[in-house]
């Protein structure tokens, strides 16, 4: 029973992180471009958030600052999102 609960808790935790990242990318795109980010933009940066800025989740401002600090290490796809946003 305990193992089942722990497995369920782990799924909830991953779902929470994924939704937080989705929210971050939506807010980032809205603030940067005055429009909602596309699914392609969110997909472009999600791996970089996990790889470079996982410790900042769920703080949206900290994630944005982290991605900007790590601009040289961003994937080409995520870097192009920042280029389009002027960030």
Phi, psi and omega per residue, in radians:
X1 nan -0.751 -3.125
X2 -1.120 -0.710 3.139
X3 -1.085 -0.681 3.136
X4 -1.120 -0.747 3.112
X5 -1.092 -0.781 -3.129
X6 -1.117 -0.667 3.108
X7 -1.134 -0.753 3.108
X8 -1.098 -0.724 3.128
X9 -1.102 -0.665 3.110
X10 -1.140 -0.688 3.107
X11 -1.137 -0.754 3.119
X12 -1.089 -0.683 -3.138
X13 -1.122 -0.781 3.112
X14 -1.126 -0.728 3.124
X15 -1.107 -0.672 3.132
X16 -1.140 -0.759 3.115
X17 -1.111 -0.749 -3.136
X18 -1.099 -0.740 3.140
X19 -1.207 -0.579 3.091
X20 -1.131 -0.748 3.122
X21 -1.139 -0.730 3.090
X22 -1.040 -0.746 3.104
X23 -1.105 -0.780 3.116
X24 -0.979 -0.870 -3.082
X25 -1.157 -0.621 3.077
X26 -1.133 -0.813 3.129
X27 -1.143 -0.699 3.124
X28 -1.044 -0.844 -3.114
X29 -1.136 -0.674 3.138
X30 -1.127 -0.787 -3.116
X31 -1.209 -0.682 -3.054
X32 -1.394 -0.600 -3.035
X33 -2.149 0.059 -3.093
X34 0.988 0.554 3.043
X35 -2.638 2.837 -3.134
X36 -1.342 2.457 3.112
X37 -1.143 2.574 3.117
X38 -1.392 2.808 3.053
X39 -1.004 -0.581 3.125
X40 -1.136 -0.697 3.113
X41 -1.148 -0.730 3.117
X42 -1.113 -0.767 3.118
X43 -1.111 -0.587 -3.106
X44 -1.131 -0.649 -3.021
X45 -1.774 -0.292 -3.097
X46 -0.973 -0.817 3.129
X47 -1.076 -0.616 3.130
X48 -1.201 -0.632 3.085
X49 -1.077 -0.829 3.125
X50 -1.121 -0.689 -3.060
X51 -1.312 -0.730 -2.995
X52 -1.842 -0.451 -2.941
X53 -2.314 0.409 -3.072
X54 -1.021 -0.572 3.141
X55 -1.200 -0.233 -3.116
X56 -1.611 -0.235 -3.118
X57 -1.146 2.267 0.244
X58 -1.816 0.284 -3.081
X59 -1.322 1.810 -3.033
X60 -1.059 -0.799 3.139
X61 -1.090 -0.702 3.139
X62 -1.167 -0.664 3.102
X63 -1.117 -0.796 3.128
X64 -1.050 -0.796 3.125
X65 -1.110 -0.705 3.127
X66 -1.082 -0.801 3.129
X67 -1.105 -0.687 3.108
X68 -1.140 -0.723 3.109
X69 -1.104 -0.599 -3.081
X70 -1.726 0.409 -3.062
X71 -0.913 -0.682 -3.133
X72 -1.152 -0.400 -3.118
X73 -1.728 0.005 -3.140
X74 -1.222 2.637 3.017
X75 -1.116 2.765 3.138
X76 -1.017 -0.698 -3.113
X77 -1.111 -0.804 -3.127
X78 -1.228 -0.655 3.109
X79 -1.058 -0.657 3.121
X80 -1.175 -0.549 3.060
X81 -1.095 -0.782 3.115
X82 -1.147 -0.673 3.109
X83 -1.078 -0.741 3.131
X84 -1.133 -0.609 -3.101
X85 -1.446 -0.170 -3.106
X86 1.329 0.360 -3.096
X87 -1.857 nan nan
